[in-house]
Amino acid sequence: MDSNRTGTLSIVATPIGNLHDMVPRAVQTLQAVSLIACEDTRHSKKLLNHFNIDKPCVAYHDHGNRHMINKLLKKLEEGEDIALISDAGTPLISDPGYRLVAQARSRGITVVPVPGACAAIAALSVSGLPTDSFFFGGFLPAKSGQRKTALSELRGSSGTLVFYEAPHRVLDTVTDMVAVFGDQRQGFLAREISKAFETFMQGTLGELQQYIAQDSNQQRGEIVLVIAGGAEKNDAVTVDSEKMLKLLLKELPASKAASITAKICGADKKVMYQTALKYQGK
């Protein structure tokens, strides 16, 4: 061990189901480090044994684990290399690790990713929904009222929405999505990705709600919900919207003319109102 260097903290992705998704670099990294920090050591031991990785393991969680964070940081500062893994997929993506990484970086310790499986990205990639802009919301609140509030804040987002959900809450969550987004918003259910009972279902939120309600198997396992973004507002004043606005202004107040034009032409109401005021010389 080089006493003049700090160790490296490797954030190692592990399979979310199919063990063949374990990348060679992840195996090499886990075989080379001095210590592996796991979300659940009992769960991770099965994976490590499969790949003949015999390294000391410690349990690590972000919350209420200040002693463990300090212990790991001390080892890193003494030159030991440490790997962080979660139960499945990429650590920190709704899994523990953020506080350790933040503290390590603040102390000048090298932190590197070892990329691999991620359920959110895997589901998004096969959803058939736009992927150029998306929002990952992790797990929504467990209580319906708080969940609806969170969803309402995202109702106008034009990007695709991606969430993890617990199996016993998935029907209630999709029901709340129907209430907030409407039953015609497009959605996608990905369940047990890369596992024996892998299931994909695309349709409107109303169809997904019915599908989950009628098949109790869809309320089991690891679930990702991918939801289409809201329709983007058109900020441009088109020739058609301009003509309609001018006609309506002959008979209606600016606010009413702007509102009707926005609804019919799919334009932005505020933009139409400002345009109406401009035509009226105000």
C-alpha atoms as an extended CHARMM CRD file, in Angstrom:
* protein
*
       282  EXT
         1         1  MET       CA              0.0000000000        0.0000000000        0.0000000000  PROA      1               0.0000000000
         2         2  ASP       CA              1.3240000000        3.4500000000       -0.9750000000  PROA      2               0.0000000000
         3         3  SER       CA              1.2980000000        5.5810000000        2.1720000000  PROA      3               0.0000000000
         4         4  ASN       CA              1.5100000000        8.7560000000        0.0760000000  PROA      4               0.0000000000
         5         5  ARG       CA             -1.8190000000        8.2840000000       -1.6790000000  PROA      5               0.0000000000
         6         6  THR       CA             -5.4160000000        8.0820000000       -0.6210000000  PROA      6               0.0000000000
         7         7  GLY       CA             -7.4810000000        5.1240000000       -1.6640000000  PROA      7               0.0000000000
         8         8  THR       CA            -10.1180000000        5.1210000000       -4.3830000000  PROA      8               0.0000000000
         9         9  LEU       CA            -13.8280000000        4.7900000000       -3.7300000000  PROA      9               0.0000000000
        10        10  SER       CA            -15.3980000000        2.8000000000       -6.5920000000  PROA      10              0.0000000000
        11        11  ILE       CA            -19.1690000000        3.0080000000       -7.1260000000  PROA      11              0.0000000000
        12        12  VAL       CA            -19.8600000000       -0.3960000000       -8.6560000000  PROA      12              0.0000000000
        13        13  ALA       CA            -23.0830000000       -1.2900000000      -10.4790000000  PROA      13              0.0000000000
        14        14  THR       CA            -24.3010000000       -4.8640000000      -10.0460000000  PROA      14              0.0000000000
        15        15  PRO       CA            -26.9850000000       -6.8800000000      -11.9280000000  PROA      15              0.0000000000
        16        16  ILE       CA            -30.6540000000       -6.0980000000      -11.3430000000  PROA      16              0.0000000000
        17        17  GLY       CA            -31.5980000000       -9.6850000000      -12.0840000000  PROA      17              0.0000000000
        18        18  ASN       CA            -29.6340000000      -11.6230000000      -14.6800000000  PROA      18              0.0000000000
        19        19  LEU       CA            -26.1570000000      -12.3450000000      -13.3180000000  PROA      19              0.0000000000
        20        20  HSD       CA            -24.7570000000      -12.3000000000      -16.8580000000  PROA      20              0.0000000000
        21        21  ASP       CA            -25.2120000000       -8.5250000000      -16.7510000000  PROA      21              0.0000000000
        22        22  MET       CA            -22.2710000000       -8.2380000000      -14.3380000000  PROA      22              0.0000000000
        23        23  VAL       CA            -19.5610000000       -6.4650000000      -16.3320000000  PROA      23              0.0000000000
        24        24  PRO       CA            -15.9680000000       -7.8500000000      -16.1610000000  PROA      24              0.0000000000
        25        25  ARG       CA            -14.6130000000       -4.5670000000      -14.7850000000  PROA      25              0.0000000000
        26        26  ALA       CA            -17.0220000000       -4.7860000000      -11.8500000000  PROA      26              0.0000000000
        27        27  VAL       CA            -15.7260000000       -8.2720000000      -10.9810000000  PROA      27              0.0000000000
        28        28  GLN       CA            -12.1180000000       -7.1080000000      -11.3070000000  PROA      28              0.0000000000
        29        29  THR       CA            -12.7370000000       -4.0680000000       -9.1190000000  PROA      29              0.0000000000
        30        30  LEU       CA            -14.4590000000       -6.0480000000       -6.3760000000  PROA      30              0.0000000000
        31        31  GLN       CA            -11.6510000000       -8.6070000000       -6.4030000000  PROA      31              0.0000000000
        32        32  ALA       CA             -9.0160000000       -5.8750000000       -6.0570000000  PROA      32              0.0000000000
        33        33  VAL       CA            -10.3990000000       -3.6310000000       -3.2950000000  PROA      33              0.0000000000
        34        34  SER       CA             -9.6430000000       -4.0210000000        0.3980000000  PROA      34              0.0000000000
        35        35  LEU       CA            -13.2520000000       -3.6450000000        1.5400000000  PROA      35              0.0000000000
        36        36  ILE       CA            -16.7620000000       -3.7310000000        0.0640000000  PROA      36              0.0000000000
        37        37  ALA       CA            -19.5020000000       -1.5290000000        1.5210000000  PROA      37              0.0000000000
        38        38  CYS       CA            -22.9090000000       -3.1400000000        0.8990000000  PROA      38              0.0000000000
        39        39  GLU       CA            -26.5060000000       -2.0750000000        1.3180000000  PROA      39              0.0000000000
        40        40  ASP       CA            -27.2200000000       -5.5390000000        2.7350000000  PROA      40              0.0000000000
        41        41  THR       CA            -24.2280000000       -7.8290000000        3.3630000000  PROA      41              0.0000000000
        42        42  ARG       CA            -26.3540000000      -10.9960000000        3.4040000000  PROA      42              0.0000000000
        43        43  HSD       CA            -27.8750000000      -10.1710000000        0.0280000000  PROA      43              0.0000000000
        44        44  SER       CA            -24.5500000000       -9.1650000000       -1.5150000000  PROA      44              0.0000000000
        45        45  LYS       CA            -22.7330000000      -12.2630000000       -0.2510000000  PROA      45              0.0000000000
        46        46  LYS       CA            -24.7600000000      -14.3900000000       -2.6800000000  PROA      46              0.0000000000
        47        47  LEU       CA            -23.5680000000      -12.2760000000       -5.6000000000  PROA      47              0.0000000000
        48        48  LEU       CA            -19.9820000000      -12.1680000000       -4.3970000000  PROA      48              0.0000000000
        49        49  ASN       CA            -19.8830000000      -15.9270000000       -3.8580000000  PROA      49              0.0000000000
        50        50  HSD       CA            -21.1650000000      -16.4960000000       -7.3890000000  PROA      50              0.0000000000
        51        51  PHE       CA            -18.1760000000      -14.5920000000       -8.7830000000  PROA      51              0.0000000000
        52        52  ASN       CA            -15.6910000000      -16.0440000000       -6.2830000000  PROA      52              0.0000000000
        53        53  ILE       CA            -15.0780000000      -12.6790000000       -4.6610000000  PROA      53              0.0000000000
        54        54  ASP       CA            -13.8040000000      -13.1410000000       -1.1150000000  PROA      54              0.0000000000
        55        55  LYS       CA            -13.4300000000       -9.7100000000        0.4340000000  PROA      55              0.0000000000
        56        56  PRO       CA            -14.4590000000       -8.2380000000        3.7940000000  PROA      56              0.0000000000
        57        57  CYS       CA            -17.9100000000       -6.6310000000        3.6710000000  PROA      57              0.0000000000
        58        58  VAL       CA            -19.5780000000       -4.0220000000        5.8730000000  PROA      58              0.0000000000
        59        59  ALA       CA            -23.1560000000       -2.7540000000        5.8670000000  PROA      59              0.0000000000
        60        60  TYR       CA            -23.5480000000        0.8640000000        4.8100000000  PROA      60              0.0000000000
        61        61  HSD       CA            -26.6370000000        3.0830000000        4.8830000000  PROA      61              0.0000000000
        62        62  ASP       CA            -26.7810000000        6.8520000000        4.4050000000  PROA      62              0.0000000000
        63        63  HSD       CA            -29.0590000000        7.5870000000        7.3330000000  PROA      63              0.0000000000
        64        64  GLY       CA            -27.9230000000        7.3210000000       10.9310000000  PROA      64              0.0000000000
        65        65  ASN       CA            -24.5630000000        5.8640000000        9.9890000000  PROA      65              0.0000000000
        66        66  ARG       CA            -22.0850000000        8.6280000000       10.7950000000  PROA      66              0.0000000000
        67        67  HSD       CA            -19.7230000000        6.1990000000       12.5120000000  PROA      67              0.0000000000
        68        68  MET       CA            -19.5140000000        3.9840000000        9.4220000000  PROA      68              0.0000000000
        69        69  ILE       CA            -18.9820000000        6.9660000000        7.0970000000  PROA      69              0.0000000000
        70        70  ASN       CA            -16.0580000000        8.1340000000        9.2430000000  PROA      70              0.0000000000
        71        71  LYS       CA            -14.6390000000        4.6120000000        9.3840000000  PROA      71              0.0000000000
        72        72  LEU       CA            -14.7380000000        4.2480000000        5.6000000000  PROA      72              0.0000000000
        73        73  LEU       CA            -13.2830000000        7.7120000000        5.0310000000  PROA      73              0.0000000000
        74        74  LYS       CA            -10.4250000000        6.9610000000        7.4220000000  PROA      74              0.0000000000
        75        75  LYS       CA             -9.5770000000        3.7780000000        5.5410000000  PROA      75              0.0000000000
        76        76  LEU       CA             -9.6560000000        5.6440000000        2.2270000000  PROA      76              0.0000000000
        77        77  GLU       CA             -7.3830000000        8.3700000000        3.5930000000  PROA      77              0.0000000000
        78        78  GLU       CA             -4.9830000000        5.6530000000        4.7640000000  PROA      78              0.0000000000
        79        79  GLY       CA             -4.7190000000        4.3890000000        1.1830000000  PROA      79              0.0000000000
        80        80  GLU       CA             -7.2030000000        1.5140000000        1.1300000000  PROA      80              0.0000000000
        81        81  ASP       CA             -9.4130000000        1.0590000000       -1.9410000000  PROA      81              0.0000000000
        82        82  ILE       CA            -13.1120000000        0.5520000000       -1.1940000000  PROA      82              0.0000000000
        83        83  ALA       CA            -16.0500000000       -0.4470000000       -3.3920000000  PROA      83              0.0000000000
        84        84  LEU       CA            -19.6400000000        0.5650000000       -2.7410000000  PROA      84              0.0000000000
        85        85  ILE       CA            -22.4480000000       -1.6540000000       -4.0480000000  PROA      85              0.0000000000
        86        86  SER       CA            -26.2090000000       -1.6730000000       -3.5250000000  PROA      86              0.0000000000
        87        87  ASP       CA            -28.5510000000       -4.6630000000       -3.4910000000  PROA      87              0.0000000000
        88        88  ALA       CA            -28.9900000000       -4.3390000000       -7.2590000000  PROA      88              0.0000000000
        89        89  GLY       CA            -28.2150000000       -1.8880000000      -10.0260000000  PROA      89              0.0000000000
        90        90  THR       CA            -26.2740000000        1.3680000000       -9.8220000000  PROA      90              0.0000000000
        91        91  PRO       CA            -25.6020000000        2.6260000000       -6.2670000000  PROA      91              0.0000000000
        92        92  LEU       CA            -27.0670000000        6.0130000000       -5.2690000000  PROA      92              0.0000000000
        93        93  ILE       CA            -29.9660000000        5.7250000000       -7.7610000000  PROA      93              0.0000000000
        94        94  SER       CA            -32.5720000000        5.6250000000       -4.9620000000  PROA      94              0.0000000000
        95        95  ASP       CA            -30.0380000000        3.5810000000       -2.9750000000  PROA      95              0.0000000000
        96        96  PRO       CA            -27.5160000000        4.5350000000       -0.2570000000  PROA      96              0.0000000000
        97        97  GLY       CA            -24.2510000000        6.2570000000       -1.0590000000  PROA      97              0.0000000000
        98        98  TYR       CA            -24.7890000000        9.9740000000       -1.5740000000  PROA      98              0.0000000000
        99        99  ARG       CA            -23.4120000000       11.0870000000        1.7810000000  PROA      99              0.0000000000
       100       100  LEU       CA            -20.3280000000        8.9070000000        1.5400000000  PROA      100             0.0000000000
       101       101  VAL       CA            -19.5280000000       10.1450000000       -1.9710000000  PROA      101             0.0000000000
       102       102  ALA       CA            -20.0700000000       13.7780000000       -0.9570000000  PROA      102             0.0000000000
       103       103  GLN       CA            -17.8000000000       13.4550000000        2.0730000000  PROA      103             0.0000000000
       104       104  ALA       CA            -15.1300000000       11.6150000000        0.0800000000  PROA      104             0.0000000000
       105       105  ARG       CA            -15.0680000000       14.2850000000       -2.6170000000  PROA      105             0.0000000000
       106       106  SER       CA            -14.8930000000       17.0680000000       -0.0310000000  PROA      106             0.0000000000
       107       107  ARG       CA            -11.7330000000       15.4350000000        1.3480000000  PROA      107             0.0000000000
       108       108  GLY       CA            -10.0780000000       15.0930000000       -2.0440000000  PROA      108             0.0000000000
       109       109  ILE       CA            -10.5790000000       11.3240000000       -2.2530000000  PROA      109             0.0000000000
       110       110  THR       CA            -10.9010000000        9.9100000000       -5.7650000000  PROA      110             0.0000000000
       111       111  VAL       CA            -14.3680000000        8.5530000000       -6.5560000000  PROA      111             0.0000000000
       112       112  VAL       CA            -14.9000000000        6.5920000000       -9.7820000000  PROA      112             0.0000000000
       113       113  PRO       CA            -17.9520000000        4.8780000000      -11.3130000000  PROA      113             0.0000000000
       114       114  VAL       CA            -17.9350000000        1.3290000000      -12.6230000000  PROA      114             0.0000000000
       115       115  PRO       CA            -20.9990000000        1.5320000000      -14.8970000000  PROA      115             0.0000000000
       116       116  GLY       CA            -23.4960000000       -1.2490000000      -15.3480000000  PROA      116             0.0000000000
       117       117  ALA       CA            -27.1590000000       -2.0750000000      -14.8980000000  PROA      117             0.0000000000
       118       118  CYS       CA            -29.6980000000        0.5730000000      -13.8630000000  PROA      118             0.0000000000
       119       119  ALA       CA            -33.4090000000       -0.2840000000      -13.7470000000  PROA      119             0.0000000000
       120       120  ALA       CA            -34.5560000000        3.2820000000      -14.4730000000  PROA      120             0.0000000000
       121       121  ILE       CA            -32.4670000000        3.5990000000      -17.6390000000  PROA      121             0.0000000000
       122       122  ALA       CA            -33.2690000000        0.0510000000      -18.7520000000  PROA      122             0.0000000000
       123       123  ALA       CA            -37.0170000000        0.7040000000      -18.4880000000  PROA      123             0.0000000000
       124       124  LEU       CA            -36.7750000000        4.0890000000      -20.1980000000  PROA      124             0.0000000000
       125       125  SER       CA            -34.7870000000        2.6280000000      -23.0940000000  PROA      125             0.0000000000
       126       126  VAL       CA            -37.5530000000        0.1540000000      -24.0430000000  PROA      126             0.0000000000
       127       127  SER       CA            -40.5900000000        2.2590000000      -23.1140000000  PROA      127             0.0000000000
       128       128  GLY       CA            -41.1330000000        3.7630000000      -26.5270000000  PROA      128             0.0000000000
       129       129  LEU       CA            -41.4830000000        7.1780000000      -24.8670000000  PROA      129             0.0000000000
       130       130  PRO       CA            -39.1720000000       10.1580000000      -25.5790000000  PROA      130             0.0000000000
       131       131  THR       CA            -35.7090000000        9.7600000000      -24.0770000000  PROA      131             0.0000000000
       132       132  ASP       CA            -34.0920000000       13.0840000000      -25.0080000000  PROA      132             0.0000000000
       133       133  SER       CA            -35.3890000000       14.7020000000      -21.8200000000  PROA      133             0.0000000000
       134       134  PHE       CA            -36.5700000000       12.8870000000      -18.7100000000  PROA      134             0.0000000000
       135       135  PHE       CA            -37.0390000000       13.3250000000      -14.9660000000  PROA      135             0.0000000000
       136       136  PHE       CA            -36.1780000000       10.5480000000      -12.5130000000  PROA      136             0.0000000000
       137       137  GLY       CA            -38.3180000000       10.8630000000       -9.4030000000  PROA      137             0.0000000000
       138       138  GLY       CA            -37.1640000000        7.8020000000       -7.4740000000  PROA      138             0.0000000000
       139       139  PHE       CA            -39.9030000000        6.5670000000       -5.1280000000  PROA      139             0.0000000000
       140       140  LEU       CA            -42.9800000000        8.7600000000       -4.7690000000  PROA      140             0.0000000000
       141       141  PRO       CA            -44.4020000000        9.4360000000       -1.2620000000  PROA      141             0.0000000000
       142       142  ALA       CA            -46.1930000000        6.4700000000        0.3010000000  PROA      142             0.0000000000
       143       143  LYS       CA            -49.3130000000        8.4500000000        1.3010000000  PROA      143             0.0000000000
       144       144  SER       CA            -51.8240000000        9.2720000000       -1.4280000000  PROA      144             0.0000000000
       145       145  GLY       CA            -52.2380000000       12.9400000000       -0.5370000000  PROA      145             0.0000000000
       146       146  GLN       CA            -48.5170000000       13.6410000000       -0.5890000000  PROA      146             0.0000000000
       147       147  ARG       CA            -48.1180000000       11.5130000000       -3.7090000000  PROA      147             0.0000000000
       148       148  LYS       CA            -50.7790000000       13.5050000000       -5.5800000000  PROA      148             0.0000000000
       149       149  THR       CA            -49.1090000000       16.7490000000       -4.5320000000  PROA      149             0.0000000000
       150       150  ALA       CA            -45.7590000000       15.5230000000       -5.8830000000  PROA      150             0.0000000000
       151       151  LEU       CA            -47.3790000000       14.4000000000       -9.1360000000  PROA      151             0.0000000000
       152       152  SER       CA            -49.2590000000       17.6890000000       -9.5080000000  PROA      152             0.0000000000
       153       153  GLU       CA            -45.9560000000       19.5570000000       -9.4470000000  PROA      153             0.0000000000
       154       154  LEU       CA            -44.8530000000       17.4700000000      -12.4470000000  PROA      154             0.0000000000
       155       155  ARG       CA            -48.1150000000       17.6470000000      -14.3890000000  PROA      155             0.0000000000
       156       156  GLY       CA            -46.8540000000       20.2900000000      -16.8120000000  PROA      156             0.0000000000
       157       157  SER       CA            -43.3870000000       18.8150000000      -17.2910000000  PROA      157             0.0000000000
       158       158  SER       CA            -42.7310000000       18.0650000000      -20.9590000000  PROA      158             0.0000000000
       159       159  GLY       CA            -40.0210000000       15.4950000000      -20.2210000000  PROA      159             0.0000000000
       160       160  THR       CA            -40.7100000000       11.7980000000      -19.6920000000  PROA      160             0.0000000000
       161       161  LEU       CA            -41.1740000000       10.8620000000      -16.0090000000  PROA      161             0.0000000000
       162       162  VAL       CA            -39.5210000000        7.7970000000      -14.4690000000  PROA      162             0.0000000000
       163       163  PHE       CA            -40.3440000000        6.3720000000      -11.0210000000  PROA      163             0.0000000000
       164       164  TYR       CA            -39.5780000000        3.3210000000       -8.9290000000  PROA      164             0.0000000000
       165       165  GLU       CA            -42.5230000000        1.8460000000       -7.0300000000  PROA      165             0.0000000000
       166       166  ALA       CA            -43.0780000000       -0.8030000000       -4.3860000000  PROA      166             0.0000000000
       167       167  PRO       CA            -45.3080000000       -3.6870000000       -5.5330000000  PROA      167             0.0000000000
       168       168  HSD       CA            -47.8980000000       -3.2120000000       -2.7850000000  PROA      168             0.0000000000
       169       169  ARG       CA            -48.3540000000        0.4690000000       -3.7680000000  PROA      169             0.0000000000
       170       170  VAL       CA            -48.2230000000        0.2820000000       -7.5630000000  PROA      170             0.0000000000
       171       171  LEU       CA            -51.9970000000        0.1270000000       -8.1180000000  PROA      171             0.0000000000
       172       172  ASP       CA            -52.6500000000        3.0490000000       -5.7630000000  PROA      172             0.0000000000
       173       173  THR       CA            -49.8770000000        5.0500000000       -7.4200000000  PROA      173             0.0000000000
       174       174  VAL       CA            -51.1830000000        4.4770000000      -10.9530000000  PROA      174             0.0000000000
       175       175  THR       CA            -54.6950000000        5.3410000000       -9.6970000000  PROA      175             0.0000000000
       176       176  ASP       CA            -53.3400000000        8.6460000000       -8.3620000000  PROA      176             0.0000000000
       177       177  MET       CA            -51.5660000000        9.2280000000      -11.6840000000  PROA      177             0.0000000000
       178       178  VAL       CA            -54.8960000000        8.7990000000      -13.4670000000  PROA      178             0.0000000000
       179       179  ALA       CA            -56.4430000000       11.3510000000      -11.1020000000  PROA      179             0.0000000000
       180       180  VAL       CA            -53.6430000000       13.8900000000      -11.6580000000  PROA      180             0.0000000000
       181       181  PHE       CA            -52.5770000000       13.3050000000      -15.2810000000  PROA      181             0.0000000000
       182       182  GLY       CA            -55.8040000000       11.9160000000      -16.7120000000  PROA      182             0.0000000000
       183       183  ASP       CA            -56.5170000000        8.3980000000      -17.9290000000  PROA      183             0.0000000000
       184       184  GLN       CA            -55.3140000000        9.1180000000      -21.4940000000  PROA      184             0.0000000000
       185       185  ARG       CA            -51.6930000000       10.0000000000      -20.6130000000  PROA      185             0.0000000000
       186       186  GLN       CA            -49.3530000000        7.3610000000      -22.0450000000  PROA      186             0.0000000000
       187       187  GLY       CA            -47.4890000000        5.1450000000      -19.5970000000  PROA      187             0.0000000000
       188       188  PHE       CA            -45.2270000000        2.1020000000      -19.4190000000  PROA      188             0.0000000000
       189       189  LEU       CA            -44.8540000000       -0.5560000000      -16.7230000000  PROA      189             0.0000000000
       190       190  ALA       CA            -41.5780000000       -2.4770000000      -16.4350000000  PROA      190             0.0000000000
       191       191  ARG       CA            -41.5740000000       -5.2810000000      -13.8680000000  PROA      191             0.0000000000
       192       192  GLU       CA            -38.8210000000       -7.6810000000      -12.8320000000  PROA      192             0.0000000000
       193       193  ILE       CA            -36.4170000000       -6.4310000000      -15.5250000000  PROA      193             0.0000000000
       194       194  SER       CA            -33.9760000000       -9.1580000000      -16.6870000000  PROA      194             0.0000000000
       195       195  LYS       CA            -35.5440000000      -11.7250000000      -14.3290000000  PROA      195             0.0000000000
       196       196  ALA       CA            -37.5950000000      -14.8450000000      -15.0420000000  PROA      196             0.0000000000
       197       197  PHE       CA            -40.9680000000      -13.0630000000      -14.8840000000  PROA      197             0.0000000000
       198       198  GLU       CA            -39.9240000000       -9.9200000000      -16.7470000000  PROA      198             0.0000000000
       199       199  THR       CA            -43.0380000000       -8.0210000000      -17.8730000000  PROA      199             0.0000000000
       200       200  PHE       CA            -43.5120000000       -4.9130000000      -20.0250000000  PROA      200             0.0000000000
       201       201  MET       CA            -46.8380000000       -3.1750000000      -20.5810000000  PROA      201             0.0000000000
       202       202  GLN       CA            -47.4500000000       -0.0250000000      -22.6030000000  PROA      202             0.0000000000
       203       203  GLY       CA            -50.7100000000        1.8760000000      -22.8080000000  PROA      203             0.0000000000
       204       204  THR       CA            -52.6890000000        4.7630000000      -21.3980000000  PROA      204             0.0000000000
       205       205  LEU       CA            -52.6780000000        5.2430000000      -17.6400000000  PROA      205             0.0000000000
       206       206  GLY       CA            -56.2910000000        4.0720000000      -17.6300000000  PROA      206             0.0000000000
       207       207  GLU       CA            -55.2880000000        0.8620000000      -19.3860000000  PROA      207             0.0000000000
       208       208  LEU       CA            -52.3490000000        0.3040000000      -17.0340000000  PROA      208             0.0000000000
       209       209  GLN       CA            -54.6180000000        0.8370000000      -14.0310000000  PROA      209             0.0000000000
       210       210  GLN       CA            -57.0370000000       -1.7870000000      -15.3120000000  PROA      210             0.0000000000
       211       211  TYR       CA            -54.2300000000       -4.1940000000      -16.2310000000  PROA      211             0.0000000000
       212       212  ILE       CA            -52.6670000000       -4.0280000000      -12.7600000000  PROA      212             0.0000000000
       213       213  ALA       CA            -56.0240000000       -4.2910000000      -10.9930000000  PROA      213             0.0000000000
       214       214  GLN       CA            -57.0240000000       -7.4110000000      -12.9350000000  PROA      214             0.0000000000
       215       215  ASP       CA            -53.6920000000       -9.2540000000      -12.6240000000  PROA      215             0.0000000000
       216       216  SER       CA            -52.3050000000       -9.5550000000       -9.0870000000  PROA      216             0.0000000000
       217       217  ASN       CA            -48.9800000000      -10.7720000000      -10.5090000000  PROA      217             0.0000000000
       218       218  GLN       CA            -48.3440000000       -7.2040000000      -11.6430000000  PROA      218             0.0000000000
       219       219  GLN       CA            -48.3240000000       -6.2000000000       -7.9830000000  PROA      219             0.0000000000
       220       220  ARG       CA            -45.1970000000       -8.2330000000       -7.2530000000  PROA      220             0.0000000000
       221       221  GLY       CA            -41.4660000000       -7.7400000000       -7.6990000000  PROA      221             0.0000000000
       222       222  GLU       CA            -39.3740000000       -4.7100000000       -8.6960000000  PROA      222             0.0000000000
       223       223  ILE       CA            -41.3360000000       -2.1070000000      -10.6570000000  PROA      223             0.0000000000
       224       224  VAL       CA            -40.4550000000        0.9140000000      -12.7940000000  PROA      224             0.0000000000
       225       225  LEU       CA            -43.1510000000        3.2870000000      -14.0790000000  PROA      225             0.0000000000
       226       226  VAL       CA            -42.3990000000        5.4640000000      -17.1120000000  PROA      226             0.0000000000
       227       227  ILE       CA            -44.9280000000        8.2140000000      -17.8660000000  PROA      227             0.0000000000
       228       228  ALA       CA            -45.1570000000       10.4670000000      -20.9180000000  PROA      228             0.0000000000
       229       229  GLY       CA            -44.5640000000       14.1420000000      -20.3100000000  PROA      229             0.0000000000
       230       230  GLY       CA            -47.2920000000       16.7130000000      -20.7220000000  PROA      230             0.0000000000
       231       231  ALA       CA            -47.8720000000       18.3780000000      -24.0650000000  PROA      231             0.0000000000
       232       232  GLU       CA            -45.3930000000       21.1710000000      -24.6360000000  PROA      232             0.0000000000
       233       233  LYS       CA            -46.8670000000       24.6540000000      -24.7640000000  PROA      233             0.0000000000
       234       234  ASN       CA            -46.4910000000       26.4580000000      -28.0610000000  PROA      234             0.0000000000
       235       235  ASP       CA            -45.0170000000       29.8790000000      -27.3540000000  PROA      235             0.0000000000
       236       236  ALA       CA            -44.9910000000       30.8910000000      -31.0200000000  PROA      236             0.0000000000
       237       237  VAL       CA            -47.6760000000       33.1310000000      -32.4730000000  PROA      237             0.0000000000
       238       238  THR       CA            -48.6130000000       31.2580000000      -35.6420000000  PROA      238             0.0000000000
       239       239  VAL       CA            -50.4410000000       32.7010000000      -38.6440000000  PROA      239             0.0000000000
       240       240  ASP       CA            -53.6030000000       30.7860000000      -37.6890000000  PROA      240             0.0000000000
       241       241  SER       CA            -53.5580000000       31.8700000000      -34.0480000000  PROA      241             0.0000000000
       242       242  GLU       CA            -52.8960000000       35.4570000000      -35.0900000000  PROA      242             0.0000000000
       243       243  LYS       CA            -55.8770000000       35.4820000000      -37.4830000000  PROA      243             0.0000000000
       244       244  MET       CA            -58.2040000000       33.9340000000      -34.9300000000  PROA      244             0.0000000000
       245       245  LEU       CA            -57.0780000000       36.2870000000      -32.1810000000  PROA      245             0.0000000000
       246       246  LYS       CA            -57.6830000000       39.3590000000      -34.3500000000  PROA      246             0.0000000000
       247       247  LEU       CA            -61.1690000000       38.1320000000      -35.2740000000  PROA      247             0.0000000000
       248       248  LEU       CA            -62.1210000000       37.4070000000      -31.6750000000  PROA      248             0.0000000000
       249       249  LEU       CA            -60.8080000000       40.7680000000      -30.4850000000  PROA      249             0.0000000000
       250       250  LYS       CA            -63.4950000000       42.4560000000      -32.5840000000  PROA      250             0.0000000000
       251       251  GLU       CA            -66.1640000000       40.9130000000      -30.3500000000  PROA      251             0.0000000000
       252       252  LEU       CA            -64.4890000000       39.9500000000      -27.0590000000  PROA      252             0.0000000000
       253       253  PRO       CA            -62.2320000000       41.4010000000      -24.3490000000  PROA      253             0.0000000000
       254       254  ALA       CA            -58.5030000000       40.6290000000      -24.6640000000  PROA      254             0.0000000000
       255       255  SER       CA            -58.4470000000       38.0240000000      -21.8860000000  PROA      255             0.0000000000
       256       256  LYS       CA            -61.4080000000       36.0790000000      -23.3110000000  PROA      256             0.0000000000
       257       257  ALA       CA            -60.1160000000       36.2460000000      -26.8860000000  PROA      257             0.0000000000
       258       258  ALA       CA            -56.6840000000       35.0570000000      -25.7590000000  PROA      258             0.0000000000
       259       259  SER       CA            -58.1540000000       32.1810000000      -23.7550000000  PROA      259             0.0000000000
       260       260  ILE       CA            -60.2750000000       30.8920000000      -26.6440000000  PROA      260             0.0000000000
       261       261  THR       CA            -57.4090000000       31.2260000000      -29.1400000000  PROA      261             0.0000000000
       262       262  ALA       CA            -55.0650000000       29.3300000000      -26.8280000000  PROA      262             0.0000000000
       263       263  LYS       CA            -57.5170000000       26.4540000000      -26.4470000000  PROA      263             0.0000000000
       264       264  ILE       CA            -58.2930000000       26.0930000000      -30.1280000000  PROA      264             0.0000000000
       265       265  CYS       CA            -54.7780000000       26.6230000000      -31.5100000000  PROA      265             0.0000000000
       266       266  GLY       CA            -52.8380000000       24.9250000000      -28.7090000000  PROA      266             0.0000000000
       267       267  ALA       CA            -51.0310000000       28.1690000000      -27.9850000000  PROA      267             0.0000000000
       268       268  ASP       CA            -49.8160000000       29.6010000000      -24.7010000000  PROA      268             0.0000000000
       269       269  LYS       CA            -52.5690000000       31.6370000000      -23.0450000000  PROA      269             0.0000000000
       270       270  LYS       CA            -50.1690000000       34.2200000000      -21.5820000000  PROA      270             0.0000000000
       271       271  VAL       CA            -48.4650000000       34.7220000000      -24.9450000000  PROA      271             0.0000000000
       272       272  MET       CA            -51.8470000000       35.1680000000      -26.6350000000  PROA      272             0.0000000000
       273       273  TYR       CA            -52.9340000000       37.6930000000      -23.9970000000  PROA      273             0.0000000000
       274       274  GLN       CA            -49.7510000000       39.7440000000      -24.4000000000  PROA      274             0.0000000000
       275       275  THR       CA            -50.2160000000       39.6300000000      -28.1700000000  PROA      275             0.0000000000
       276       276  ALA       CA            -53.8170000000       40.7910000000      -27.8040000000  PROA      276             0.0000000000
       277       277  LEU       CA            -52.7330000000       43.7630000000      -25.7010000000  PROA      277             0.0000000000
       278       278  LYS       CA            -50.1580000000       44.6260000000      -28.3520000000  PROA      278             0.0000000000
       279       279  TYR       CA            -52.8220000000       44.6220000000      -31.0560000000  PROA      279             0.0000000000
       280       280  GLN       CA            -54.9840000000       46.8710000000      -28.9080000000  PROA      280             0.0000000000
       281       281  GLY       CA            -52.0670000000       49.2480000000      -28.3930000000  PROA      281             0.0000000000
       282       282  LYS       CA            -51.9340000000       48.7480000000      -24.6370000000  PROA      282             0.0000000000
